[in-house]
Amino acid sequence: MSTIGWVGLGNMGRPMTANLVKAGHTVKGFDLVPEAVEAAAKSGVNPVNSIAEAVAGADIVFTMLPKGEHARTAYLEPDGVLANADQKTLLIDSSTIDFDSARLLHAEAAKAGFRLIDGPVSGGVTGAEAGTLTFMLGGADADVEEARPVIEAMAGNIFHAGGDAAGQAAKIVN
């Protein structure tokens, strides 16, 4: 099983992490809202106090945030994912964000030596709770295959849409 760092434990992130815990993964979760972290802890998520703590020692890091500006902050700020994760860690942004932000995250991650998948989802909170979300993935074939066994705990369908930002493009079309 994997050690997963998770940033964003709101309406979607909390039930998604609960499914990962049920599947036997260790999940370290962070959110700016303390109540969201407390709620996730009730489902077995290990609560942490920062992005740096969430990504430390993680095999995979997921972000699930409301907007592109939040994703850019979580990845690009000095206390963010790229400044604190190990370069071996696979990064997956499951936020539904604008295409330009997704392309920027891919470019900045690559420049910093990271692999990133954009992986927005559809299915809403009900799908997140049931573990039946559809993941639309944009990234390298090998990275998608590495992520697939972990994503399966949250997904009913996994669709590899293509390269960088193709997941966001597919989500926009959806």
Residue pairs with C-beta under 8 A, 6 or more apart in sequence:
1 23
1 24
1 25
1 26
2 25
2 26
2 59
2 60
2 150
3 25
3 26
3 28
3 57
3 58
3 59
4 17
4 20
4 25
4 26
4 27
4 28
4 58
4 59
4 60
4 61
4 62
4 150
5 27
5 28
5 30
5 54
5 55
5 56
5 58
5 60
5 61
5 62
5 85
5 89
6 13
6 16
6 17
6 20
6 27
6 28
6 29
6 30
6 45
6 54
6 61
6 62
6 63
6 64
7 29
7 30
7 31
7 51
7 54
7 61
7 62
7 63
7 64
7 65
7 74
7 81
8 31
8 62
8 63
8 64
8 65
8 66
8 70
8 74
8 95
9 17
9 29
9 30
9 31
9 33
9 36
9 37
9 39
9 40
9 45
9 64
10 31
10 33
10 36
10 64
10 66
11 125
11 128
12 64
12 94
12 121
12 125
12 128
13 29
13 31
13 36
13 40
13 62
13 64
14 36
14 39
14 40
14 43
14 45
15 43
15 125
15 128
15 129
16 62
16 64
16 94
16 128
16 133
16 154
17 27
17 29
17 40
17 43
17 45
18 40
18 43
18 44
18 45
18 129
19 128
19 131
19 153
19 154
20 27
20 150
20 153
20 154
21 27
21 43
21 44
21 45
22 44
22 153
23 153
25 150
25 153
26 46
27 44
27 45
27 46
28 45
28 46
28 47
28 48
28 53
28 54
28 56
28 58
29 37
29 40
29 41
29 45
29 46
29 47
29 48
29 54
30 37
30 47
30 48
30 49
30 50
30 51
30 53
30 54
31 37
31 40
37 45
37 47
37 48
38 47
40 47
41 47
48 54
50 79
51 74
51 79
51 80
51 81
51 84
52 79
52 83
52 84
54 61
55 61
55 81
55 84
55 85
55 86
55 89
56 84
57 86
58 85
58 86
58 89
59 89
59 90
60 89
60 90
60 91
60 92
60 147
60 150
61 81
61 85
61 89
61 90
61 91
61 92
62 92
62 93
62 94
63 71
63 74
63 75
63 81
63 91
63 92
63 93
63 94
63 95
64 94
64 95
65 71
65 74
65 93
65 95
65 97
66 95
67 95
67 97
68 95
68 97
68 98
68 100
68 101
68 102
69 101
70 95
71 93
71 95
71 97
71 101
71 105
72 101
72 104
72 105
73 80
74 80
74 81
75 81
75 82
75 91
75 93
75 105
75 108
75 109
76 82
76 105
76 108
77 83
81 91
82 108
82 109
82 112
82 114
85 91
85 114
87 112
87 113
87 114
89 114
90 115
90 117
90 143
90 146
90 147
91 109
91 114
91 115
91 116
91 117
92 116
92 117
92 118
92 119
92 147
92 151
93 102
93 105
93 116
93 117
93 118
93 119
94 119
94 120
94 121
94 135
95 120
96 120
96 121
96 168
96 171
97 120
97 168
98 168
99 165
99 168
99 169
99 172
102 118
102 138
102 164
102 165
102 167
102 168
103 164
103 165
105 116
105 118
106 116
106 118
106 138
106 139
106 164
106 165
107 164
109 115
109 116
110 116
115 139
115 140
115 143
116 139
116 143
116 164
117 137
117 138
117 139
117 143
117 144
117 147
117 167
118 137
118 138
118 139
118 164
118 165
118 166
118 167
118 168
119 135
119 136
119 137
119 138
119 139
119 147
119 151
119 167
120 135
120 136
120 167
120 168
120 170
120 171
121 127
121 128
121 133
121 134
121 135
121 136
121 154
121 155
122 133
122 134
122 136
122 171
122 174
123 132
123 133
123 134
123 156
127 133
127 134
127 156
128 154
130 156
131 153
131 154
131 155
131 156
132 155
132 156
133 154
133 155
133 156
133 157
134 155
134 156
134 157
134 158
134 159
135 151
135 154
135 155
135 157
135 158
135 159
135 167
136 159
136 161
136 166
136 167
136 168
136 170
136 171
136 174
137 144
137 147
137 151
137 158
137 159
137 160
137 161
137 166
137 167
138 161
138 162
138 163
138 164
138 165
138 166
138 167
138 168
138 169
138 170
139 163
139 164
139 166
139 167
140 163
141 160
144 160
148 158
151 158
152 158
159 170
161 167
161 169
161 170
162 169
